[in-house]
Amino acid sequence: MSGPKWTPAQQAAIADRGGALLVSAAAGSGKTAVLTGVSFEPGKIGAMAYDSATDSYSSYFNEKLPVSFHGTGDVFASACVGALMNGKDLTGALKIAVDYTLECIRETQKDPEARWYGVSFEAAIPMLVHSLGR
């Protein structure tokens, strides 16, 4: 299996910023460090991870919506850990967590009574369950 194909901007972040930051974060916190809210191009946002046990990087990016809600980090972390606990590898867990977070934001945007301080994660649970293969 070949590794990810990084753009020049992504490679620079890994080598100069993201990589050093991820490696530093993993050194004192366990074998894996994850950064969320990573963006290398307009309209895209996602997450990068470093696994110190294998000295490998993973990343996944999806659409960046022009809105912001509190609680999306908690939604991401819960979905990512849940995916890992259900046997997904780190790259797969990042994909599930980013996609689920995005779906939660989309569901929130559908609600005319939505508040900025939380997302409608409940409405997106069927998508999460499907992503986990359940």
N, CA, C and O atoms as CSV, one atom per row, in Angstrom:
chain,resi,resn,atom,element,x,y,z
A,1,MET,N,N,0.847,-1.184,0.000
A,1,MET,CA,C,0.000,0.000,0.000
A,1,MET,C,C,0.886,1.238,0.000
A,1,MET,O,O,1.759,1.379,0.856
A,2,SER,N,N,0.665,2.133,-0.953
A,2,SER,CA,C,1.490,3.338,-1.012
A,2,SER,C,C,0.928,4.398,-0.080
A,2,SER,O,O,-0.259,4.402,0.244
A,3,GLY,N,N,1.809,5.295,0.340
A,3,GLY,CA,C,1.414,6.365,1.251
A,3,GLY,C,C,0.672,7.464,0.530
A,3,GLY,O,O,0.504,7.417,-0.688
A,4,PRO,N,N,0.227,8.457,1.286
A,4,PRO,CA,C,-0.503,9.569,0.684
A,4,PRO,C,C,0.388,10.374,-0.250
A,4,PRO,O,O,1.605,10.433,-0.071
A,5,LYS,N,N,-0.228,10.986,-1.238
A,5,LYS,CA,C,0.478,11.862,-2.160
A,5,LYS,C,C,0.257,13.295,-1.688
A,5,LYS,O,O,-0.847,13.824,-1.817
A,6,TRP,N,N,1.279,13.920,-1.151
A,6,TRP,CA,C,1.165,15.260,-0.576
A,6,TRP,C,C,1.376,16.310,-1.653
A,6,TRP,O,O,2.203,16.132,-2.547
A,7,THR,N,N,0.631,17.401,-1.569
A,7,THR,CA,C,0.892,18.557,-2.411
A,7,THR,C,C,2.130,19.253,-1.859
A,7,THR,O,O,2.528,18.983,-0.726
A,8,PRO,N,N,2.748,20.145,-2.635
A,8,PRO,CA,C,3.905,20.873,-2.091
A,8,PRO,C,C,3.580,21.625,-0.799
A,8,PRO,O,O,4.411,21.667,0.108
A,9,ALA,N,N,2.388,22.220,-0.699
A,9,ALA,CA,C,2.012,22.941,0.527
A,9,ALA,C,C,1.891,21.989,1.710
A,9,ALA,O,O,2.315,22.308,2.821
A,10,GLN,N,N,1.310,20.820,1.465
A,10,GLN,CA,C,1.171,19.834,2.537
A,10,GLN,C,C,2.536,19.309,2.979
A,10,GLN,O,O,2.797,19.165,4.173
A,11,GLN,N,N,3.404,19.025,2.005
A,11,GLN,CA,C,4.733,18.536,2.351
A,11,GLN,C,C,5.499,19.572,3.163
A,11,GLN,O,O,6.202,19.225,4.113
A,12,ALA,N,N,5.365,20.829,2.796
A,12,ALA,CA,C,6.037,21.896,3.555
A,12,ALA,C,C,5.508,21.949,4.980
A,12,ALA,O,O,6.276,22.151,5.921
A,13,ALA,N,N,4.192,21.767,5.147
A,13,ALA,CA,C,3.617,21.786,6.494
A,13,ALA,C,C,4.118,20.615,7.317
A,13,ALA,O,O,4.421,20.770,8.500
A,14,ILE,N,N,4.207,19.455,6.706
A,14,ILE,CA,C,4.702,18.286,7.420
A,14,ILE,C,C,6.156,18.496,7.822
A,14,ILE,O,O,6.537,18.242,8.965
A,15,ALA,N,N,6.958,18.959,6.882
A,15,ALA,CA,C,8.391,19.123,7.142
A,15,ALA,C,C,8.686,20.304,8.062
A,15,ALA,O,O,9.550,20.213,8.934
A,16,ASP,N,N,7.979,21.399,7.874
A,16,ASP,CA,C,8.324,22.620,8.588
A,16,ASP,C,C,7.432,22.930,9.778
A,16,ASP,O,O,7.931,23.337,10.827
A,17,ARG,N,N,6.132,22.748,9.643
A,17,ARG,CA,C,5.202,23.146,10.689
A,17,ARG,C,C,4.444,21.967,11.254
A,17,ARG,O,O,4.640,21.580,12.406
A,18,GLY,N,N,3.573,21.397,10.433
A,18,GLY,CA,C,2.708,20.324,10.913
A,18,GLY,C,C,3.461,19.136,11.443
A,18,GLY,O,O,3.139,18.613,12.510
A,19,GLY,N,N,4.469,18.703,10.704
A,19,GLY,CA,C,5.235,17.539,11.129
A,19,GLY,C,C,5.927,17.764,12.447
A,19,GLY,O,O,5.808,16.952,13.365
A,20,ALA,N,N,6.650,18.862,12.550
A,20,ALA,CA,C,7.366,19.151,13.793
A,20,ALA,C,C,6.391,19.318,14.950
A,20,ALA,O,O,6.652,18.853,16.060
A,21,LEU,N,N,5.288,19.972,14.696
A,21,LEU,CA,C,4.283,20.166,15.738
A,21,LEU,C,C,3.654,18.838,16.140
A,21,LEU,O,O,3.472,18.569,17.328
A,22,LEU,N,N,3.324,18.010,15.159
A,22,LEU,CA,C,2.737,16.714,15.468
A,22,LEU,C,C,3.718,15.816,16.206
A,22,LEU,O,O,3.349,15.147,17.171
A,23,VAL,N,N,4.970,15.801,15.754
A,23,VAL,CA,C,5.985,14.984,16.421
A,23,VAL,C,C,6.177,15.468,17.851
A,23,VAL,O,O,6.272,14.655,18.769
A,24,SER,N,N,6.237,16.779,18.051
A,24,SER,CA,C,6.400,17.339,19.398
A,24,SER,C,C,5.209,17.005,20.280
A,24,SER,O,O,5.377,16.656,21.449
A,25,ALA,N,N,4.018,17.109,19.732
A,25,ALA,CA,C,2.816,16.812,20.516
A,25,ALA,C,C,2.767,15.342,20.897
A,25,ALA,O,O,2.377,15.008,22.016
A,26,ALA,N,N,3.153,14.466,19.992
A,26,ALA,CA,C,3.106,13.032,20.273
A,26,ALA,C,C,4.143,12.630,21.306
A,26,ALA,O,O,3.943,11.661,22.038
A,27,ALA,N,N,5.238,13.355,21.375
A,27,ALA,CA,C,6.331,12.981,22.281
A,27,ALA,C,C,5.892,12.940,23.741
A,27,ALA,O,O,6.344,12.076,24.491
A,28,GLY,N,N,5.035,13.840,24.151
A,28,GLY,CA,C,4.657,13.882,25.555
A,28,GLY,C,C,3.257,13.405,25.852
A,28,GLY,O,O,2.826,13.436,27.005
A,29,SER,N,N,2.529,12.960,24.825
A,29,SER,CA,C,1.124,12.670,25.064
A,29,SER,C,C,0.693,11.257,24.700
A,29,SER,O,O,-0.472,10.906,24.885
A,30,GLY,N,N,1.567,10.474,24.209
A,30,GLY,CA,C,1.182,9.134,23.775
A,30,GLY,C,C,1.726,8.874,22.401
A,30,GLY,O,O,2.573,9.620,21.911
A,31,LYS,N,N,1.252,7.832,21.778
A,31,LYS,CA,C,1.841,7.470,20.501
A,31,LYS,C,C,1.263,8.223,19.311
A,31,LYS,O,O,1.871,8.228,18.240
A,32,THR,N,N,0.102,8.860,19.469
A,32,THR,CA,C,-0.540,9.511,18.337
A,32,THR,C,C,-0.959,10.932,18.698
A,32,THR,O,O,-1.496,11.184,19.776
A,33,ALA,N,N,-0.700,11.857,17.769
A,33,ALA,CA,C,-1.155,13.239,17.926
A,33,ALA,C,C,-1.995,13.602,16.707
A,33,ALA,O,O,-1.668,13.218,15.584
A,34,VAL,N,N,-3.081,14.346,16.933
A,34,VAL,CA,C,-3.978,14.753,15.851
A,34,VAL,C,C,-4.177,16.260,15.913
A,34,VAL,O,O,-4.428,16.818,16.981
A,35,LEU,N,N,-4.064,16.916,14.760
A,35,LEU,CA,C,-4.390,18.335,14.628
A,35,LEU,C,C,-5.656,18.448,13.790
A,35,LEU,O,O,-5.760,17.827,12.732
A,36,THR,N,N,-6.608,19.229,14.252
A,36,THR,CA,C,-7.834,19.452,13.491
A,36,THR,C,C,-7.848,20.887,12.989
A,36,THR,O,O,-7.061,21.723,13.434
A,37,GLY,N,N,-8.747,21.157,12.063
A,37,GLY,CA,C,-8.854,22.498,11.507
A,37,GLY,C,C,-7.704,22.840,10.583
A,37,GLY,O,O,-7.392,24.016,10.398
A,38,VAL,N,N,-7.069,21.836,9.998
A,38,VAL,CA,C,-5.932,22.041,9.101
A,38,VAL,C,C,-6.458,22.370,7.711
A,38,VAL,O,O,-7.353,21.694,7.205
A,39,SER,N,N,-5.904,23.400,7.101
A,39,SER,CA,C,-6.328,23.804,5.765
A,39,SER,C,C,-5.124,24.241,4.952
A,39,SER,O,O,-4.340,25.081,5.394
A,40,PHE,N,N,-4.977,23.670,3.766
A,40,PHE,CA,C,-3.889,24.021,2.870
A,40,PHE,C,C,-4.381,24.700,1.603
A,40,PHE,O,O,-3.586,25.225,0.824
A,41,GLU,N,N,-5.700,24.689,1.398
A,41,GLU,CA,C,-6.258,25.308,0.202
A,41,GLU,C,C,-7.647,25.855,0.520
A,41,GLU,O,O,-8.349,25.329,1.384
A,42,PRO,N,N,-8.031,26.907,-0.179
A,42,PRO,CA,C,-9.356,27.479,0.069
A,42,PRO,C,C,-10.456,26.440,-0.148
A,42,PRO,O,O,-10.413,25.654,-1.094
A,43,GLY,N,N,-11.436,26.458,0.744
A,43,GLY,CA,C,-12.576,25.578,0.607
A,43,GLY,C,C,-12.383,24.165,1.127
A,43,GLY,O,O,-13.293,23.343,1.027
A,44,LYS,N,N,-11.216,23.867,1.680
A,44,LYS,CA,C,-10.935,22.525,2.223
A,44,LYS,C,C,-10.441,22.657,3.657
A,44,LYS,O,O,-9.709,23.588,3.990
A,45,ILE,N,N,-10.850,21.714,4.502
A,45,ILE,CA,C,-10.393,21.677,5.888
A,45,ILE,C,C,-10.401,20.215,6.335
A,45,ILE,O,O,-11.168,19.400,5.823
A,46,GLY,N,N,-9.545,19.904,7.287
A,46,GLY,CA,C,-9.499,18.518,7.736
A,46,GLY,C,C,-8.597,18.335,8.930
A,46,GLY,O,O,-8.476,19.210,9.788
A,47,ALA,N,N,-7.965,17.174,8.968
A,47,ALA,CA,C,-7.139,16.801,10.112
A,47,ALA,C,C,-5.883,16.085,9.635
A,47,ALA,O,O,-5.879,15.428,8.594
A,48,MET,N,N,-4.824,16.226,10.416
A,48,MET,CA,C,-3.571,15.506,10.187
A,48,MET,C,C,-3.212,14.784,11.469
A,48,MET,O,O,-3.520,15.256,12.564
A,49,ALA,N,N,-2.560,13.639,11.333
A,49,ALA,CA,C,-2.164,12.864,12.505
A,49,ALA,C,C,-0.755,12.326,12.315
A,49,ALA,O,O,-0.293,12.111,11.194
A,50,TYR,N,N,-0.089,12.114,13.439
A,50,TYR,CA,C,1.241,11.504,13.451
A,50,TYR,C,C,1.212,10.334,14.424
A,50,TYR,O,O,0.791,10.485,15.571
A,51,ASP,N,N,1.658,9.177,13.969
A,51,ASP,CA,C,1.744,7.980,14.797
A,51,ASP,C,C,3.218,7.731,15.079
A,51,ASP,O,O,3.966,7.323,14.191
A,52,SER,N,N,3.634,7.980,16.321
A,52,SER,CA,C,5.051,7.846,16.661
A,52,SER,C,C,5.501,6.392,16.681
A,52,SER,O,O,6.692,6.117,16.535
A,53,ALA,N,N,4.585,5.468,16.856
A,53,ALA,CA,C,4.955,4.048,16.871
A,53,ALA,C,C,5.427,3.582,15.494
A,53,ALA,O,O,6.309,2.730,15.387
A,54,THR,N,N,4.828,4.154,14.434
A,54,THR,CA,C,5.201,3.767,13.072
A,54,THR,C,C,5.917,4.890,12.326
A,54,THR,O,O,6.318,4.717,11.175
A,55,ASP,N,N,6.075,6.038,12.981
A,55,ASP,CA,C,6.685,7.221,12.367
A,55,ASP,C,C,5.999,7.562,11.041
A,55,ASP,O,O,6.654,7.813,10.029
A,56,SER,N,N,4.648,7.563,11.076
A,56,SER,CA,C,3.886,7.822,9.860
A,56,SER,C,C,2.853,8.930,10.080
A,56,SER,O,O,2.397,9.178,11.196
A,57,TYR,N,N,2.507,9.577,8.979
A,57,TYR,CA,C,1.525,10.650,8.985
A,57,TYR,C,C,0.277,10.209,8.248
A,57,TYR,O,O,0.347,9.406,7.318
A,58,SER,N,N,-0.866,10.733,8.665
A,58,SER,CA,C,-2.136,10.510,7.985
A,58,SER,C,C,-2.850,11.849,7.898
A,58,SER,O,O,-2.648,12.733,8.731
A,59,SER,N,N,-3.676,11.982,6.892
A,59,SER,CA,C,-4.482,13.199,6.797
A,59,SER,C,C,-5.732,12.916,5.978
A,59,SER,O,O,-5.800,11.957,5.210
A,60,TYR,N,N,-6.706,13.776,6.168
A,60,TYR,CA,C,-7.932,13.707,5.387
A,60,TYR,C,C,-8.556,15.096,5.376
A,60,TYR,O,O,-8.587,15.783,6.397
A,61,PHE,N,N,-9.054,15.502,4.206
A,61,PHE,CA,C,-9.641,16.821,4.042
A,61,PHE,C,C,-10.979,16.702,3.325
A,61,PHE,O,O,-11.190,15.793,2.523
A,62,ASN,N,N,-11.877,17.629,3.626
A,62,ASN,CA,C,-13.181,17.675,2.987
A,62,ASN,C,C,-13.577,19.140,2.850
A,62,ASN,O,O,-12.779,20.037,3.121
A,63,GLU,N,N,-14.791,19.368,2.436
A,63,GLU,CA,C,-15.297,20.712,2.206
A,63,GLU,C,C,-15.283,21.558,3.484
A,63,GLU,O,O,-15.647,21.085,4.561
A,64,LYS,N,N,-14.859,22.805,3.342
A,64,LYS,CA,C,-14.934,23.767,4.451
A,64,LYS,C,C,-16.143,24.661,4.200
A,64,LYS,O,O,-16.219,25.359,3.189
A,65,LEU,N,N,-17.074,24.627,5.127
A,65,LEU,CA,C,-18.268,25.457,5.023
A,65,LEU,C,C,-17.983,26.830,5.634
A,65,LEU,O,O,-17.159,26.939,6.542
A,66,PRO,N,N,-18.653,27.875,5.149
A,66,PRO,CA,C,-18.386,29.236,5.641
A,66,PRO,C,C,-19.120,29.560,6.945
A,66,PRO,O,O,-19.686,30.644,7.089
A,67,VAL,N,N,-19.109,28.619,7.891
A,67,VAL,CA,C,-19.762,28.803,9.184
A,67,VAL,C,C,-18.856,28.255,10.280
A,67,VAL,O,O,-17.881,27.555,10.008
A,68,SER,N,N,-19.193,28.582,11.509
A,68,SER,CA,C,-18.422,28.082,12.644
A,68,SER,C,C,-19.376,27.788,13.796
A,68,SER,O,O,-20.274,28.576,14.089
A,69,PHE,N,N,-19.171,26.645,14.443
A,69,PHE,CA,C,-19.984,26.236,15.579
A,69,PHE,C,C,-19.086,25.710,16.690
A,69,PHE,O,O,-18.086,25.043,16.423
A,70,HIS,N,N,-19.433,26.001,17.902
A,70,HIS,CA,C,-18.753,25.393,19.040
A,70,HIS,C,C,-19.162,23.926,19.129
A,70,HIS,O,O,-20.269,23.560,18.733
A,71,GLY,N,N,-18.278,23.099,19.644
A,71,GLY,CA,C,-18.586,21.693,19.866
A,71,GLY,C,C,-18.122,20.762,18.773
A,71,GLY,O,O,-18.195,19.543,18.931
A,72,THR,N,N,-17.643,21.305,17.661
A,72,THR,CA,C,-17.227,20.431,16.570
A,72,THR,C,C,-15.964,19.634,16.920
A,72,THR,O,O,-15.773,18.534,16.403
A,73,GLY,N,N,-15.118,20.162,17.772
A,73,GLY,CA,C,-13.937,19.407,18.206
A,73,GLY,C,C,-14.330,18.192,19.020
A,73,GLY,O,O,-13.731,17.125,18.885
A,74,ASP,N,N,-15.328,18.351,19.859
A,74,ASP,CA,C,-15.824,17.213,20.648
A,74,ASP,C,C,-16.454,16.162,19.737
A,74,ASP,O,O,-16.259,14.962,19.933
A,75,VAL,N,N,-17.208,16.619,18.743
A,75,VAL,CA,C,-17.834,15.699,17.786
A,75,VAL,C,C,-16.746,14.944,17.026
A,75,VAL,O,O,-16.822,13.724,16.874
A,76,PHE,N,N,-15.735,15.670,16.551
A,76,PHE,CA,C,-14.626,15.041,15.827
A,76,PHE,C,C,-13.937,13.992,16.703
A,76,PHE,O,O,-13.751,12.850,16.282
A,77,ALA,N,N,-13.561,14.384,17.916
A,77,ALA,CA,C,-12.824,13.473,18.804
A,77,ALA,C,C,-13.632,12.219,19.109
A,77,ALA,O,O,-13.091,11.113,19.103
A,78,SER,N,N,-14.914,12.385,19.372
A,78,SER,CA,C,-15.769,11.230,19.676
A,78,SER,C,C,-15.863,10.280,18.488
A,78,SER,O,O,-15.758,9.064,18.645
A,79,ALA,N,N,-16.061,10.843,17.308
A,79,ALA,CA,C,-16.173,9.998,16.115
A,79,ALA,C,C,-14.848,9.317,15.797
A,79,ALA,O,O,-14.834,8.150,15.407
A,80,CYS,N,N,-13.743,10.021,15.957
A,80,CYS,CA,C,-12.425,9.456,15.665
A,80,CYS,C,C,-12.100,8.303,16.615
A,80,CYS,O,O,-11.689,7.231,16.171
A,81,VAL,N,N,-12.281,8.518,17.905
A,81,VAL,CA,C,-12.020,7.456,18.885
A,81,VAL,C,C,-12.972,6.284,18.668
A,81,VAL,O,O,-12.562,5.127,18.752
A,82,GLY,N,N,-14.229,6.577,18.391
A,82,GLY,CA,C,-15.189,5.512,18.117
A,82,GLY,C,C,-14.789,4.676,16.911
A,82,GLY,O,O,-14.923,3.453,16.932
A,83,ALA,N,N,-14.301,5.327,15.860
A,83,ALA,CA,C,-13.862,4.603,14.667
A,83,ALA,C,C,-12.648,3.734,14.977
A,83,ALA,O,O,-12.571,2.591,14.525
A,84,LEU,N,N,-11.705,4.265,15.740
A,84,LEU,CA,C,-10.530,3.478,16.128
A,84,LEU,C,C,-10.946,2.267,16.963
A,84,LEU,O,O,-10.431,1.166,16.770
A,85,MET,N,N,-11.875,2.475,17.885
A,85,MET,CA,C,-12.332,1.376,18.738
A,85,MET,C,C,-13.134,0.323,17.957
A,85,MET,O,O,-13.298,-0.809,18.411
A,86,ASN,N,N,-13.624,0.712,16.789
A,86,ASN,CA,C,-14.349,-0.225,15.927
A,86,ASN,C,C,-13.444,-0.814,14.842
A,86,ASN,O,O,-13.929,-1.348,13.845
A,87,GLY,N,N,-12.128,-0.713,15.042
A,87,GLY,CA,C,-11.189,-1.395,14.160
A,87,GLY,C,C,-10.706,-0.630,12.952
A,87,GLY,O,O,-9.981,-1.191,12.130
A,88,LYS,N,N,-11.078,0.629,12.811
A,88,LYS,CA,C,-10.589,1.417,11.676
A,88,LYS,C,C,-9.144,1.825,11.927
A,88,LYS,O,O,-8.742,2.031,13.072
A,89,ASP,N,N,-8.364,1.942,10.853
A,89,ASP,CA,C,-7.005,2.442,11.014
A,89,ASP,C,C,-7.066,3.963,11.182
A,89,ASP,O,O,-8.134,4.563,11.056
A,90,LEU,N,N,-5.931,4.573,11.462
A,90,LEU,CA,C,-5.917,6.007,11.761
A,90,LEU,C,C,-6.433,6.836,10.591
A,90,LEU,O,O,-7.208,7.770,10.798
A,91,THR,N,N,-6.026,6.517,9.382
A,91,THR,CA,C,-6.500,7.262,8.210
A,91,THR,C,C,-8.003,7.110,8.053
A,91,THR,O,O,-8.698,8.086,7.774
A,92,GLY,N,N,-8.509,5.905,8.228
A,92,GLY,CA,C,-9.951,5.680,8.138
A,92,GLY,C,C,-10.721,6.404,9.225
A,92,GLY,O,O,-11.810,6.927,8.989
A,93,ALA,N,N,-10.144,6.431,10.422
A,93,ALA,CA,C,-10.797,7.131,11.535
A,93,ALA,C,C,-10.842,8.630,11.288
A,93,ALA,O,O,-11.843,9.275,11.599
A,94,LEU,N,N,-9.771,9.198,10.731
A,94,LEU,CA,C,-9.778,10.629,10.396
A,94,LEU,C,C,-10.869,10.924,9.374
A,94,LEU,O,O,-11.597,11.907,9.510
A,95,LYS,N,N,-10.987,10.075,8.350
A,95,LYS,CA,C,-12.004,10.278,7.317
A,95,LYS,C,C,-13.405,10.255,7.930
A,95,LYS,O,O,-14.220,11.140,7.669
A,96,ILE,N,N,-13.672,9.253,8.733
A,96,ILE,CA,C,-14.992,9.146,9.361
A,96,ILE,C,C,-15.267,10.368,10.231
A,96,ILE,O,O,-16.360,10.931,10.176
A,97,ALA,N,N,-14.296,10.779,11.026
A,97,ALA,CA,C,-14.500,11.907,11.940
A,97,ALA,C,C,-14.691,13.226,11.200
A,97,ALA,O,O,-15.566,14.013,11.562
A,98,VAL,N,N,-13.889,13.480,10.171
A,98,VAL,CA,C,-14.041,14.718,9.391
A,98,VAL,C,C,-15.387,14.723,8.682
A,98,VAL,O,O,-16.108,15.720,8.726
A,99,ASP,N,N,-15.732,13.614,8.027
A,99,ASP,CA,C,-17.005,13.550,7.301
A,99,ASP,C,C,-18.204,13.681,8.240
A,99,ASP,O,O,-19.178,14.359,7.914
A,100,TYR,N,N,-18.134,13.038,9.396
A,100,TYR,CA,C,-19.237,13.126,10.363
A,100,TYR,C,C,-19.375,14.550,10.901
A,100,TYR,O,O,-20.488,15.058,11.032
A,101,THR,N,N,-18.269,15.183,11.208
A,101,THR,CA,C,-18.314,16.566,11.690
A,101,THR,C,C,-18.940,17.477,10.639
A,101,THR,O,O,-19.774,18.324,10.959
A,102,LEU,N,N,-18.537,17.300,9.395
A,102,LEU,CA,C,-19.112,18.083,8.297
A,102,LEU,C,C,-20.614,17.832,8.184
A,102,LEU,O,O,-21.388,18.773,8.008
A,103,GLU,N,N,-21.024,16.580,8.285
A,103,GLU,CA,C,-22.455,16.254,8.202
A,103,GLU,C,C,-23.232,16.876,9.367
A,103,GLU,O,O,-24.362,17.328,9.181
A,104,CYS,N,N,-22.642,16.902,10.553
A,104,CYS,CA,C,-23.288,17.551,11.703
A,104,CYS,C,C,-23.502,19.039,11.437
A,104,CYS,O,O,-24.546,19.596,11.775
A,105,ILE,N,N,-22.512,19.668,10.833
A,105,ILE,CA,C,-22.631,21.100,10.509
A,105,ILE,C,C,-23.724,21.299,9.468
A,105,ILE,O,O,-24.534,22.218,9.588
A,106,ARG,N,N,-23.754,20.448,8.451
A,106,ARG,CA,C,-24.804,20.544,7.427
A,106,ARG,C,C,-26.199,20.383,8.043
A,106,ARG,O,O,-27.121,21.128,7.711
A,107,GLU,N,N,-26.340,19.413,8.931
A,107,GLU,CA,C,-27.627,19.205,9.592
A,107,GLU,C,C,-28.017,20.431,10.417
A,107,GLU,O,O,-29.187,20.812,10.461
A,108,THR,N,N,-27.044,21.035,11.057
A,108,THR,CA,C,-27.301,22.229,11.861
A,108,THR,C,C,-27.753,23.384,10.976
A,108,THR,O,O,-28.651,24.141,11.346
A,109,GLN,N,N,-27.139,23.516,9.822
A,109,GLN,CA,C,-27.503,24.597,8.904
A,109,GLN,C,C,-28.943,24.468,8.392
A,109,GLN,O,O,-29.561,25.470,8.031
A,110,LYS,N,N,-29.472,23.263,8.360
A,110,LYS,CA,C,-30.857,23.044,7.908
A,110,LYS,C,C,-31.873,23.578,8.903
A,110,LYS,O,O,-33.011,23.861,8.529
A,111,ASP,N,N,-31.483,23.721,10.155
A,111,ASP,CA,C,-32.395,24.106,11.227
A,111,ASP,C,C,-32.435,25.625,11.361
A,111,ASP,O,O,-31.431,26.238,11.726
A,112,PRO,N,N,-33.579,26.240,11.072
A,112,PRO,CA,C,-33.667,27.703,11.186
A,112,PRO,C,C,-33.522,28.194,12.638
A,112,PRO,O,O,-33.242,29.370,12.869
A,113,GLU,N,N,-33.708,27.306,13.600
A,113,GLU,CA,C,-33.566,27.667,15.010
A,113,GLU,C,C,-32.181,27.324,15.561
A,113,GLU,O,O,-31.957,27.429,16.766
A,114,ALA,N,N,-31.258,26.918,14.702
A,114,ALA,CA,C,-29.925,26.479,15.148
A,114,ALA,C,C,-29.191,27.608,15.867
A,114,ALA,O,O,-29.335,28.784,15.531
A,115,ARG,N,N,-28.418,27.225,16.842
A,115,ARG,CA,C,-27.598,28.162,17.605
A,115,ARG,C,C,-26.134,27.956,17.248
A,115,ARG,O,O,-25.767,26.884,16.765
A,116,TRP,N,N,-25.318,28.926,17.468
A,116,TRP,CA,C,-23.899,28.855,17.134
A,116,TRP,C,C,-23.116,28.007,18.124
A,116,TRP,O,O,-21.972,27.651,17.843
A,117,TYR,N,N,-23.692,27.673,19.269
A,117,TYR,CA,C,-22.921,27.015,20.327
A,117,TYR,C,C,-23.064,25.493,20.348
A,117,TYR,O,O,-22.795,24.869,21.374
A,118,GLY,N,N,-23.467,24.906,19.273
A,118,GLY,CA,C,-23.543,23.451,19.216
A,118,GLY,C,C,-24.018,22.996,17.855
A,118,GLY,O,O,-24.607,23.769,17.099
A,119,VAL,N,N,-23.760,21.738,17.545
A,119,VAL,CA,C,-24.208,21.187,16.272
A,119,VAL,C,C,-25.237,20.091,16.510
A,119,VAL,O,O,-25.300,19.492,17.584
A,120,SER,N,N,-26.031,19.849,15.491
A,120,SER,CA,C,-27.074,18.825,15.547
A,120,SER,C,C,-26.466,17.453,15.242
A,120,SER,O,O,-26.705,16.872,14.184
A,121,PHE,N,N,-25.686,16.960,16.184
A,121,PHE,CA,C,-24.992,15.690,15.947
A,121,PHE,C,C,-25.949,14.511,15.891
A,121,PHE,O,O,-25.684,13.517,15.215
A,122,GLU,N,N,-27.061,14.626,16.603
A,122,GLU,CA,C,-28.015,13.509,16.645
A,122,GLU,C,C,-28.568,13.194,15.251
A,122,GLU,O,O,-28.755,12.028,14.901
A,123,ALA,N,N,-28.826,14.227,14.471
A,123,ALA,CA,C,-29.403,14.023,13.140
A,123,ALA,C,C,-28.434,13.310,12.202
A,123,ALA,O,O,-28.866,12.699,11.224
A,124,ALA,N,N,-27.142,13.375,12.478
A,124,ALA,CA,C,-26.135,12.760,11.610
A,124,ALA,C,C,-25.683,11.383,12.106
A,124,ALA,O,O,-24.830,10.758,11.474
A,125,ILE,N,N,-26.231,10.904,13.212
A,125,ILE,CA,C,-25.807,9.599,13.749
A,125,ILE,C,C,-26.009,8.462,12.746
A,125,ILE,O,O,-25.142,7.591,12.661
A,126,PRO,N,N,-27.108,8.422,11.980
A,126,PRO,CA,C,-27.229,7.330,11.003
A,126,PRO,C,C,-26.056,7.286,10.016
A,126,PRO,O,O,-25.600,6.204,9.645
A,127,MET,N,N,-25.576,8.437,9.597
A,127,MET,CA,C,-24.419,8.491,8.697
A,127,MET,C,C,-23.184,7.917,9.381
A,127,MET,O,O,-22.411,7.187,8.761
A,128,LEU,N,N,-22.997,8.245,10.657
A,128,LEU,CA,C,-21.849,7.736,11.415
A,128,LEU,C,C,-21.931,6.218,11.554
A,128,LEU,O,O,-20.942,5.517,11.340
A,129,VAL,N,N,-23.088,5.722,11.904
A,129,VAL,CA,C,-23.276,4.278,12.064
A,129,VAL,C,C,-22.986,3.554,10.755
A,129,VAL,O,O,-22.333,2.510,10.750
A,130,HIS,N,N,-23.464,4.102,9.659
A,130,HIS,CA,C,-23.198,3.520,8.335
A,130,HIS,C,C,-21.695,3.537,8.035
A,130,HIS,O,O,-21.157,2.555,7.522
A,131,SER,N,N,-21.018,4.639,8.348
A,131,SER,CA,C,-19.575,4.758,8.103
A,131,SER,C,C,-18.775,3.734,8.887
A,131,SER,O,O,-17.728,3.273,8.432
A,132,LEU,N,N,-19.264,3.382,10.056
A,132,LEU,CA,C,-18.589,2.395,10.887
A,132,LEU,C,C,-18.877,0.960,10.438
A,132,LEU,O,O,-18.299,0.011,10.967
A,133,GLY,N,N,-19.771,0.810,9.461
A,133,GLY,CA,C,-20.109,-0.512,8.961
A,133,GLY,C,C,-21.050,-1.281,9.861
A,133,GLY,O,O,-21.056,-2.512,9.873
A,134,ARG,N,N,-21.832,-0.552,10.603
A,134,ARG,CA,C,-22.776,-1.180,11.544
A,134,ARG,C,C,-24.171,-1.239,10.972
A,134,ARG,O,O,-25.087,-1.735,11.627
